[in-house]
Amino acid sequence: MTNPKLTYKEAVGEIEDILQQIENEELDVDELSSKVKRVSALIKTCKDKLHKTEVEVEKILKSIDE
């Protein structure tokens, strides 16, 4: 559902765009469900990227201490 090449910044930007559409009532009921599903997938992508980055940073910091 999400593009694996999507950067964190791009995913956050898309989430912000969709939220703005929802807040401005630009979406009809038929679009709302698919947009909410898309935001959910984007949030998962962001969480995954944050977790991977955290693990990498911890490894780097650990290697510095050795």
Order of alpha helices (4+ residues) and beta strands (2+ residues): alpha-alpha
